[in-house]
């Protein structure tokens, strides 16, 4: 899942680079495809990031590596903000 997340991140950057260098007036079809690549890869990257974050939080909680106060402060708050901004 980490490799998949990295792949989506690289696709997101690639799409953003294409959007930056290719004008929609020069080559509309390529610009449109770059935008689709950027939007889909950024969405899928955020979904895999949320899944990875949830697994990490659950694993740390199972191993008792974080106490309740630290867990809420470090992980749940960050996860909730990501979830709110994404959905």
N, CA, C and O of each residue as an XYZ file, in Angstrom:
348
protein
N       0.824     -1.200      0.000
C       0.000      0.000      0.000
C       0.868      1.264      0.000
O       0.490      2.287     -0.572
N       2.017      1.180      0.639
C       2.930      2.324      0.644
C       3.470      2.571     -0.766
O       3.596      3.717     -1.198
N       3.783      1.497     -1.470
C       4.269      1.646     -2.849
C       3.191      2.244     -3.749
O       3.479      3.069     -4.616
N       1.967      1.825     -3.536
C       0.856      2.367     -4.313
C       0.671      3.855     -4.024
O       0.420      4.646     -4.933
N       0.797      4.225     -2.758
C       0.697      5.631     -2.372
C       1.813      6.449     -3.025
O       1.579      7.561     -3.498
N       3.015      5.898     -3.048
C       4.139      6.585     -3.687
C       3.908      6.728     -5.189
O       4.208      7.771     -5.769
N       3.380      5.686     -5.812
C       3.071      5.746     -7.242
C       2.055      6.848     -7.540
O       2.230      7.615     -8.487
N       0.996      6.928     -6.734
C      -0.007      7.977     -6.931
C       0.590      9.364     -6.719
O       0.223     10.315     -7.410
N       1.501      9.476     -5.771
C       2.138     10.769     -5.526
C       3.007     11.189     -6.712
O       3.010     12.356     -7.105
N       3.740     10.236     -7.274
C       4.559     10.544     -8.450
C       3.689     10.918     -9.651
O       4.026     11.828    -10.409
N       2.575     10.214     -9.820
C       1.651     10.559    -10.904
C       1.064     11.950    -10.696
O       0.871     12.700    -11.653
N       0.782     12.289     -9.446
C       0.253     13.616     -9.139
C       1.255     14.709     -9.514
O       0.887     15.719    -10.112
N       2.502     14.500     -9.163
C       3.546     15.478     -9.490
C       3.744     15.555    -11.002
O       3.897     16.643    -11.557
N       3.740     14.408    -11.661
C       3.883     14.385    -13.118
C       2.746     15.154    -13.794
O       2.981     15.942    -14.711
N       1.523     14.921    -13.337
C       0.383     15.652    -13.891
C       0.489     17.144    -13.649
O       0.136     17.946    -14.514
N       0.974     17.518    -12.475
C       1.141     18.937    -12.155
C       2.218     19.585    -13.015
O       2.075     20.729    -13.448
N       3.292     18.851    -13.258
C       4.353     19.372    -14.132
C       3.823     19.564    -15.550
O       4.094     20.580    -16.190
N       3.068     18.580    -16.035
C       2.479     18.726    -17.369
C       1.539     19.924    -17.434
O       1.540     20.667    -18.415
N       0.739     20.108    -16.390
C      -0.174     21.252    -16.368
C       0.575     22.578    -16.362
O       0.110     23.570    -16.924
N       1.733     22.584    -15.722
C       2.508     23.822    -15.630
C       3.157     24.198    -16.956
O       3.260     25.380    -17.283
N       3.590     23.209    -17.713
C       4.352     23.498    -18.928
C       3.537     23.468    -20.213
O       3.970     24.019    -21.225
N       2.381     22.843    -20.195
C       1.583     22.743    -21.418
C       0.349     23.626    -21.268
O      -0.486     23.409    -20.389
N       0.254     24.599    -22.121
C      -0.879     25.519    -22.090
C      -2.106     24.852    -22.708
O      -1.990     24.025    -23.613
N      -3.263     25.221    -22.212
C      -4.487     24.663    -22.787
C      -4.736     25.216    -24.189
O      -5.454     24.605    -24.981
N      -4.150     26.358    -24.492
C      -4.296     26.929    -25.838
C      -3.388     26.223    -26.839
O      -3.729     26.108    -28.016
N      -2.236     25.751    -26.376
C      -1.298     25.058    -27.268
C      -1.794     23.662    -27.621
O      -1.900     23.305    -28.794
N      -2.093     22.888    -26.601
C      -2.478     21.499    -26.809
C      -3.558     21.146    -25.789
O      -3.267     20.671    -24.692
N      -4.806     21.386    -26.174
C      -5.912     21.223    -25.232
C      -6.089     19.778    -24.786
O      -6.328     19.524    -23.605
N      -5.974     18.832    -25.705
C      -6.222     17.426    -25.347
C      -5.179     16.910    -24.353
O      -5.521     16.179    -23.423
N      -3.919     17.280    -24.540
C      -2.880     16.856    -23.599
C      -3.049     17.553    -22.250
O      -2.837     16.945    -21.201
N      -3.430     18.822    -22.282
C      -3.671     19.569    -21.048
C      -4.833     18.943    -20.265
O      -4.782     18.834    -19.040
N      -5.867     18.540    -20.987
C      -7.020     17.901    -20.358
C      -6.628     16.565    -19.725
O      -7.050     16.261    -18.609
N      -5.829     15.773    -20.429
C      -5.380     14.486    -19.890
C      -4.485     14.678    -18.667
O      -4.558     13.904    -17.713
N      -3.645     15.704    -18.696
C      -2.787     15.997    -17.543
C      -3.625     16.387    -16.335
O      -3.309     16.008    -15.208
N      -4.690     17.142    -16.568
C      -5.572     17.530    -15.471
C      -6.286     16.317    -14.891
O      -6.438     16.207    -13.674
N      -6.723     15.412    -15.752
C      -7.386     14.188    -15.284
C      -6.408     13.337    -14.487
O      -6.769     12.799    -13.440
N      -5.179     13.207    -14.966
C      -4.147     12.460    -14.236
C      -3.919     13.079    -12.867
O      -3.848     12.373    -11.861
N      -3.806     14.396    -12.836
C      -3.572     15.088    -11.569
C      -4.727     14.878    -10.595
O      -4.500     14.550     -9.431
N      -5.948     15.062    -11.054
C      -7.105     14.954    -10.155
C      -7.304     13.526     -9.644
O      -7.539     13.326     -8.452
N      -7.214     12.544    -10.522
C      -7.415     11.158    -10.093
C      -6.299     10.689     -9.164
O      -6.560     10.052     -8.144
N      -5.060     11.006     -9.520
C      -3.950     10.544     -8.683
C      -3.948     11.235     -7.326
O      -3.608     10.605     -6.325
N      -4.316     12.505     -7.264
C      -4.356     13.174     -5.961
C      -5.484     12.621     -5.097
O      -5.333     12.501     -3.881
N      -6.612     12.283     -5.715
C      -7.720     11.683     -4.965
C      -7.341     10.303     -4.441
O      -7.556     10.003     -3.267
N      -6.779      9.469     -5.303
C      -6.393      8.124     -4.873
C      -5.253      8.157     -3.858
O      -5.186      7.308     -2.969
N      -4.356      9.135     -3.990
C      -3.273      9.257     -3.014
C      -3.825      9.610     -1.642
O      -3.360      9.083     -0.631
N      -4.809     10.494     -1.598
C      -5.397     10.857     -0.314
C      -6.145      9.682      0.296
O      -6.100      9.484      1.510
N      -6.827      8.906     -0.521
C      -7.538      7.730     -0.005
C      -6.548      6.725      0.574
O      -6.756      6.217      1.676
N      -5.476      6.432     -0.156
C      -4.485      5.482      0.371
C      -3.768      6.052      1.588
O      -3.396      5.305      2.493
N      -3.574      7.355      1.617
C      -2.949      7.993      2.780
C      -3.838      7.839      4.016
O      -3.340      7.554      5.105
N      -5.138      8.025      3.854
C      -6.060      7.857      4.980
C      -6.097      6.409      5.458
O      -6.155      6.152      6.660
N      -6.063      5.469      4.526
C      -6.051      4.048      4.905
C      -4.765      3.710      5.649
O      -4.801      3.035      6.678
N      -3.633      4.175      5.134
C      -2.353      3.927      5.806
C      -2.317      4.565      7.188
O      -1.814      3.966      8.139
N      -2.840      5.760      7.298
C      -2.851      6.458      8.574
C      -3.699      5.705      9.591
O      -3.323      5.589     10.758
N      -4.843      5.195      9.145
C      -5.713      4.441     10.047
C      -5.022      3.152     10.508
O      -5.107      2.792     11.682
N      -4.339      2.457      9.590
C      -3.618      1.238      9.965
C      -2.499      1.538     10.948
O      -2.293      0.790     11.903
N      -1.778      2.620     10.723
C      -0.702      3.008     11.628
C      -1.245      3.328     13.009
O      -0.685      2.894     14.015
N      -2.327      4.082     13.062
C      -2.930      4.433     14.342
C      -3.390      3.189     15.085
O      -3.167      3.062     16.289
N      -4.030      2.274     14.372
C      -4.528      1.057     14.997
C      -3.383      0.179     15.488
O      -3.468     -0.393     16.575
N      -2.315      0.064     14.703
C      -1.173     -0.760     15.090
C      -0.487     -0.199     16.333
O      -0.133     -0.950     17.242
N      -0.300      1.107     16.373
C       0.315      1.724     17.551
C      -0.574      1.585     18.778
O      -0.081      1.400     19.891
N      -1.875      1.674     18.575
C      -2.802      1.538     19.690
C      -2.795      0.103     20.223
O      -2.866     -0.104     21.434
N      -2.711     -0.879     19.339
C      -2.669     -2.279     19.768
C      -1.402     -2.597     20.547
O      -1.445     -3.358     21.514
N      -0.289     -2.029     20.141
C       0.984     -2.293     20.808
C       1.186     -1.437     22.053
O       2.230     -1.516     22.701
N       0.202     -0.629     22.384
C       0.273      0.272     23.546
C       1.505      1.166     23.500
O       2.097      1.467     24.536
N       1.886      1.586     22.307
C       3.045      2.464     22.168
C       2.680      3.922     22.399
O       3.553      4.772     22.572
N       1.395      4.200     22.401
C       0.958      5.560     22.681
C      -0.127      5.521     23.741
O      -0.983      4.636     23.730
N      -0.093      6.463     24.640
C      -1.131      6.524     25.654
C      -2.333      7.288     25.098
O      -2.280      7.824     23.991
N      -3.400      7.333     25.862
C      -4.638      7.936     25.381
C      -4.487      9.427     25.077
O      -4.997      9.912     24.067
N      -3.795     10.142     25.942
C      -3.627     11.584     25.737
C      -2.811     11.865     24.474
O      -3.175     12.715     23.660
N      -1.709     11.140     24.327
C      -0.855     11.311     23.156
C      -1.560     10.882     21.872
O      -1.411     11.521     20.830
N      -2.324      9.803     21.954
C      -3.015      9.286     20.777
C      -3.976     10.336     20.220
O      -4.003     10.594     19.017
N      -4.749     10.926     21.100
C      -5.710     11.928     20.635
C      -4.997     13.151     20.069
O      -5.397     13.695     19.040
N      -3.955     13.567     20.742
C      -3.254     14.779     20.317
C      -2.526     14.584     18.998
O      -2.625     15.428     18.108
N      -1.804     13.495     18.863
C      -0.943     13.306     17.692
C      -1.648     12.754     16.474
O      -1.419     13.220     15.358
N      -2.492     11.781     16.670
C      -3.009     11.040     15.526
C      -4.468     11.336     15.199
O      -4.795     11.610     14.044
N      -5.328     11.286     16.169
C      -6.745     11.436     15.860
C      -7.082     12.823     15.348
O      -7.890     12.968     14.431
N      -6.479     13.831     15.924
C      -6.753     15.188     15.472
C      -6.302     15.371     14.028
O      -7.033     15.933     13.213
N      -5.125     14.908     13.717
C      -4.612     15.017     12.354
C      -5.472     14.221     11.381
O      -5.782     14.689     10.285
N      -5.854     13.017     11.787
C      -6.688     12.177     10.931
C      -8.044     12.836     10.685
O      -8.547     12.824      9.561
N      -8.627     13.401     11.716
C      -9.928     14.045     11.567
C      -9.860     15.245     10.624
O     -10.772     15.459      9.825
N      -8.789     16.022     10.713
C      -8.645     17.167      9.809
C      -8.507     16.706      8.368
O      -9.104     17.294      7.467
N      -7.721     15.656      8.144
C      -7.562     15.141      6.778
C      -8.890     14.618      6.251
O      -9.238     14.834      5.090
N      -9.623     13.932      7.109
C     -10.908     13.381      6.705
C     -11.898     14.499      6.397
O     -12.642     14.412      5.420
N     -11.915     15.548      7.219
C     -12.823     16.680      6.984
C     -12.489     17.402      5.682
O     -13.381     17.740      4.904
N     -11.215     17.632      5.454
C     -10.823     18.372      4.259
C     -11.019     17.555      2.994
O     -11.282     18.109      1.926
N     -10.893     16.241      3.109
C     -11.036     15.395      1.934
C     -12.502     15.167      1.593
O     -12.882     15.197      0.422
N     -13.316     14.941      2.598
C     -14.742     14.652      2.350
C     -15.514     15.916      2.448
O     -16.733     15.909      2.275
